[in-house]
Amino acid sequence: MKLMLPLIRRYKRLRDLRQMNDLYTGAYAMVGFGHHAVHHLLPCMQHLGLQLRSVCCSSASKAAAVARKYPGVRGTISLHEVLNDKEIDGVFVAATPSAHFAIARAVLESGKALFVEKPPCTSLEELDCLIETAKCSGNRPVTVGFQRRFSPVTDRLRQELRGAAVHSYHYRFLTGAYPEGDVLTDLFVHPLDWVCFLFGEARVRSFASVGRDSRGEVTLLLVLEHREAVGCLELSTAYTWKPSMESLEINTRTGIYRTDGANFLDCTEKSPTFFGIPTEKVFRRTACTRHLLENDGFAPTAAGHTIVKQGFFDEVRDFARRTEGKVHGNSRAGLESMRPTFVLLEEIRRRMEEG
């Protein structure tokens, strides 16, 4: 035990130093300062120690309130003022979804690094415009806020599925009514992007729409075909917000993976077959379920925080590292990686309009 204590202390000291030495010196601005920015993005920035220099708001009263609440942060209603500030290296855009495209394009044209919340735009044509603008503006770092791409569940799932023979998957994404916006690009884009990220490009093999869009209650029943998998999806705003529900079940040749997208990831191993005969029907066998990720609430840790489990923290950190030159190459949530998602969105929207 006497030999172990110095090793334990050394490990803890190195762990703490590693976090303290992860320093960021750039200056950042935020355009839009609503619920998502305040409760999801800002805590990540504060934990990382990012310098928030300016916040651009839609009203003068809110800009003044920001300056009072956060000393050292300038509140403004002028996007032009933010983009002309040469000391700002990167801009977080978390405004009204319908305004994201115009703001994102202006940020790219200014030559600053861009983090834009989803959706970055409303159509494939607008996405291609942003891609071209980014290329013409020097290919500064761009991250689109599809946080699920950065979640620990996604990382582990991709590791588990690498080389696996995926048979099919079943995905349910269920919320209450959503009358205040475009249900496809504001809500359903989350699960659609996730399956494109996990399984690759998709086309709609089967489509059915139920509900009344005028009441914000829409249900889409989809069968999507990927290169090496087929999925059945129920995307709906005809359930309830409290609780909303999300579940993904992936059936592979050797096991069945189950997750809610953030809090847990399990894998139940499948019994083998012998000359086409399921051995579980012949021999008594207890099914084995591996808990690959689970919610450990015994002691509060950063890894167990919802912001981390959902992927918000890692997407902000990834953007900051790329903006300050600590990481190079394309982000896993770069603009060009969004094309399969928006191609799929366009197909689904066409089906919805056809009725």
C-alpha positions in Angstrom: 0.0 0.0 0.0 2.9 2.4 0.7 4.1 1.8 -2.8 0.7 2.4 -4.3 -0.1 5.8 -2.6 2.7 7.7 -4.4 1.6 6.3 -7.8 -2.1 7.2 -7.1 -1.1 10.8 -6.1 1.1 11.1 -9.2 -1.7 9.9 -11.5 -4.2 12.4 -10.0 -1.6 15.2 -10.3 -0.9 14.4 -14.0 -4.7 14.1 -14.7 -5.3 17.6 -13.2 -2.3 19.1 -15.0 -3.5 17.7 -18.3 -6.8 19.6 -17.9 -5.1 22.8 -16.7 -2.6 22.8 -19.5 -5.4 22.6 -22.2 -5.3 26.3 -22.7 -7.0 28.5 -25.3 -6.0 32.0 -26.2 -8.3 33.0 -29.0 -11.3 35.3 -28.8 -14.8 34.3 -29.7 -18.2 35.9 -30.4 -21.7 34.5 -30.2 -24.6 35.5 -32.5 -27.8 34.6 -30.8 -28.1 34.2 -27.1 -31.2 32.2 -26.4 -31.9 29.1 -24.3 -29.6 26.8 -26.3 -26.6 29.2 -26.3 -26.9 30.0 -22.6 -27.6 26.4 -21.3 -25.6 24.3 -23.7 -22.8 26.2 -25.5 -21.9 28.8 -22.9 -21.2 26.3 -20.1 -18.9 24.4 -22.4 -17.0 27.6 -23.3 -16.6 28.5 -19.7 -15.3 25.1 -18.7 -12.7 25.2 -21.5 -11.8 28.8 -20.6 -12.7 30.3 -24.0 -12.7 34.0 -24.1 -16.1 35.3 -25.1 -15.6 38.8 -26.3 -18.9 39.8 -27.9 -22.5 38.6 -28.0 -24.8 39.8 -30.8 -28.4 39.9 -29.9 -31.7 40.8 -31.7 -32.6 43.6 -29.2 -30.8 46.4 -27.5 -32.3 45.5 -24.1 -31.0 42.0 -24.3 -27.5 43.2 -25.4 -27.4 45.5 -22.4 -28.5 42.7 -20.1 -25.7 40.5 -21.5 -23.1 43.2 -20.7 -24.4 43.5 -17.1 -24.6 39.8 -16.5 -21.2 38.9 -18.0 -18.4 41.4 -17.1 -15.9 41.8 -20.0 -18.4 40.7 -22.6 -19.7 43.3 -25.0 -23.4 43.1 -26.0 -24.3 44.5 -29.4 -27.1 44.3 -32.0 -24.7 44.8 -34.9 -23.4 41.7 -36.7 -21.3 44.0 -38.8 -19.5 45.2 -35.6 -18.7 41.6 -34.6 -17.4 40.5 -38.0 -15.2 43.6 -38.3 -13.5 43.0 -35.0 -10.1 41.7 -36.0 -9.4 40.2 -32.6 -12.2 37.7 -32.8 -11.0 34.4 -34.2 -14.2 32.3 -34.2 -18.0 32.9 -34.1 -20.7 30.7 -32.6 -24.0 31.1 -34.4 -27.0 30.0 -32.4 -29.8 32.3 -33.7 -33.2 31.5 -35.0 -32.8 28.4 -37.3 -34.2 30.3 -40.4 -31.5 32.9 -40.0 -28.5 30.5 -39.8 -27.8 30.5 -43.5 -27.4 34.2 -44.0 -25.4 34.7 -40.8 -23.2 31.7 -41.5 -22.4 32.9 -45.0 -21.5 36.4 -43.6 -19.2 34.8 -41.0 -17.4 32.8 -43.7 -17.0 35.8 -45.9 -15.4 37.6 -43.0 -12.7 35.0 -42.8 -13.5 33.9 -39.3 -13.9 30.3 -38.1 -17.5 29.3 -37.9 -19.5 27.1 -35.5 -23.2 27.1 -36.6 -26.0 25.4 -34.8 -28.1 22.9 -36.7 -29.6 23.4 -39.2 -26.9 25.4 -40.9 -29.4 26.1 -43.8 -32.7 24.9 -45.1 -31.9 23.3 -48.4 -29.2 21.4 -50.3 -28.7 24.5 -52.6 -28.0 26.7 -49.6 -25.6 24.0 -48.2 -23.6 23.9 -51.4 -23.5 27.7 -51.3 -21.9 27.6 -47.8 -19.4 25.0 -49.0 -18.3 27.1 -51.9 -18.2 30.3 -49.7 -15.9 28.4 -47.2 -13.6 27.4 -50.0 -13.4 30.9 -51.4 -12.7 32.3 -47.9 -9.6 30.3 -47.2 -11.2 27.1 -45.7 -11.3 28.4 -42.2 -12.5 25.8 -39.6 -16.3 25.1 -39.8 -18.3 22.9 -37.4 -22.0 22.3 -37.7 -23.6 21.7 -34.3 -24.9 18.1 -34.8 -23.7 17.3 -31.3 -24.7 13.6 -31.5 -21.8 13.0 -33.9 -19.5 13.9 -30.9 -21.2 11.9 -28.2 -19.5 9.0 -26.3 -22.3 6.7 -27.5 -21.6 7.5 -31.1 -17.8 6.9 -30.6 -18.4 3.5 -29.1 -21.1 2.5 -31.6 -18.8 3.3 -34.5 -16.1 1.3 -32.9 -18.4 -1.7 -32.3 -19.9 -1.5 -35.8 -16.6 -1.3 -37.7 -16.5 -4.4 -39.7 -19.8 -5.8 -38.3 -22.5 -7.2 -40.5 -25.4 -4.9 -39.9 -28.7 -6.5 -40.7 -31.2 -3.7 -39.9 -32.0 -1.0 -37.3 -35.1 0.4 -35.7 -35.2 4.1 -34.6 -37.9 5.9 -32.7 -37.7 9.7 -32.1 -40.9 10.9 -30.4 -41.8 14.3 -29.0 -44.8 16.5 -28.4 -46.3 19.0 -30.9 -44.0 21.5 -32.6 -46.1 24.3 -34.2 -43.4 27.0 -34.1 -41.1 25.9 -36.9 -40.1 23.5 -39.6 -40.4 20.1 -38.1 -38.2 18.5 -40.7 -35.1 20.8 -40.4 -35.6 21.8 -36.8 -36.3 18.4 -35.2 -36.2 15.4 -37.5 -32.9 16.5 -38.9 -31.3 15.2 -35.6 -32.1 11.5 -36.1 -31.8 11.7 -39.9 -28.3 13.1 -39.6 -27.3 10.5 -37.0 -28.3 7.5 -39.1 -26.5 9.0 -42.1 -23.4 9.5 -39.9 -23.6 5.9 -38.6 -24.6 4.0 -41.7 -23.8 6.3 -44.6 -25.9 7.7 -47.5 -29.5 6.7 -47.5 -32.5 6.7 -49.8 -36.1 6.4 -49.0 -37.5 2.9 -49.8 -40.8 3.4 -48.1 -42.6 6.5 -46.9 -45.9 7.3 -45.0 -47.0 10.6 -43.3 -49.6 10.8 -40.6 -51.1 13.8 -38.8 -51.8 17.5 -39.3 -48.9 19.8 -39.9 -51.2 22.8 -39.0 -51.3 21.6 -35.4 -47.6 20.7 -35.3 -48.4 17.0 -34.9 -46.6 15.1 -37.7 -45.5 11.4 -37.8 -43.2 10.1 -40.5 -42.9 6.3 -41.0 -39.8 5.6 -43.1 -37.8 2.7 -44.4 -34.3 3.9 -45.3 -31.8 1.9 -47.4 -28.1 2.4 -46.8 -25.3 0.6 -48.6 -25.0 -2.1 -46.0 -28.1 -1.7 -43.8 -31.8 -1.0 -43.9 -33.6 0.9 -41.2 -37.1 1.5 -40.0 -37.8 4.9 -38.5 -40.7 6.5 -36.6 -40.2 10.3 -36.3 -43.1 12.0 -34.6 -44.3 15.2 -32.9 -47.7 13.6 -32.0 -46.6 12.1 -28.7 -45.5 14.2 -25.6 -42.6 16.4 -24.5 -42.7 15.1 -20.9 -41.3 12.6 -21.4 -40.0 12.7 -25.0 -38.5 9.4 -26.1 -35.7 8.3 -28.3 -34.4 4.7 -28.9 -32.2 3.0 -31.4 -31.9 -0.7 -31.8 -29.3 -2.1 -34.3 -29.4 -5.8 -35.3 -26.1 -7.2 -36.4 -25.0 -10.8 -37.2 -23.5 -11.3 -33.7 -25.5 -9.0 -31.4 -28.2 -6.5 -30.9 -27.2 -3.0 -29.8 -29.6 -0.8 -27.8 -29.3 2.9 -26.8 -31.3 6.0 -26.0 -28.6 8.0 -27.7 -26.9 9.4 -24.6 -27.3 7.6 -21.3 -26.5 3.9 -22.1 -25.4 1.5 -24.8 -26.0 -2.2 -24.4 -25.2 -5.2 -26.6 -27.0 -8.5 -26.3 -25.1 -11.3 -27.9 -26.9 -13.6 -30.3 -26.6 -17.3 -30.2 -24.9 -18.9 -33.2 -26.6 -21.2 -35.7 -25.4 -24.7 -36.7 -26.3 -25.6 -40.3 -29.1 -23.1 -40.1 -30.4 -24.4 -36.8 -30.5 -21.8 -33.9 -28.5 -23.4 -31.1 -30.6 -21.5 -28.5 -33.5 -23.6 -29.4 -31.6 -26.8 -28.7 -29.3 -25.9 -25.8 -30.2 -24.0 -22.7 -28.3 -20.8 -22.7 -28.5 -17.5 -20.7 -28.4 -14.5 -22.9 -25.4 -12.3 -22.3 -25.8 -8.5 -22.3 -22.7 -6.3 -22.2 -23.1 -2.8 -20.8 -20.8 -0.8 -23.0 -21.8 2.6 -21.6 -24.1 3.3 -18.7 -25.2 6.2 -16.5 -23.0 6.0 -13.3 -24.6 8.5 -10.9 -22.7 7.4 -7.8 -20.3 10.4 -8.0 -20.8 13.5 -10.1 -18.2 13.8 -12.8 -17.8 15.8 -16.0 -18.1 12.6 -18.1 -21.5 11.9 -16.5 -22.9 15.4 -17.2 -25.7 15.6 -19.8 -23.8 18.2 -21.8 -20.9 15.8 -22.2 -23.1 12.7 -22.8 -25.1 14.5 -25.5 -21.9 15.6 -27.3 -22.1 19.3 -26.7 -18.8 19.6 -24.9 -16.7 17.7 -27.4 -18.2 19.6 -30.4 -17.3 23.0 -28.8 -13.8 21.7 -27.8 -13.2 20.3 -31.2 -14.2 23.6 -32.8 -11.9 25.6 -30.4 -8.9 23.2 -31.1 -9.3 23.6 -34.9 -9.8 27.4 -34.6 -6.5 27.7 -32.7 -4.5 25.3 -34.8 -4.3 22.5 -32.2 -6.1 20.0 -34.6 -6.0 20.0 -38.4 -8.0 18.4 -41.1 -11.8 18.3 -41.6 -14.2 18.2 -38.7 -16.4 15.2 -38.4 -19.2 17.8 -38.6 -17.9 19.8 -41.4 -20.1 21.3 -44.1 -19.3 18.8 -46.8 -20.1 15.9 -44.5 -23.7 17.3 -44.3 -24.5 16.6 -47.9 -25.9 13.0 -47.4 -28.2 14.4 -44.7 -29.5 17.2 -46.8 -29.9 15.0 -49.9 -32.1 12.7 -47.7 -34.0 15.8 -46.3 -34.8 17.0 -49.8 -36.2 13.6 -50.8 -38.3 13.4 -47.6 -39.6 16.9 -48.1 -40.6 16.1 -51.7 -42.5 13.1 -50.4 -44.3 15.2 -47.8 -45.3 17.8 -50.3 -46.6 15.2 -52.7 -48.9 14.0 -49.8 
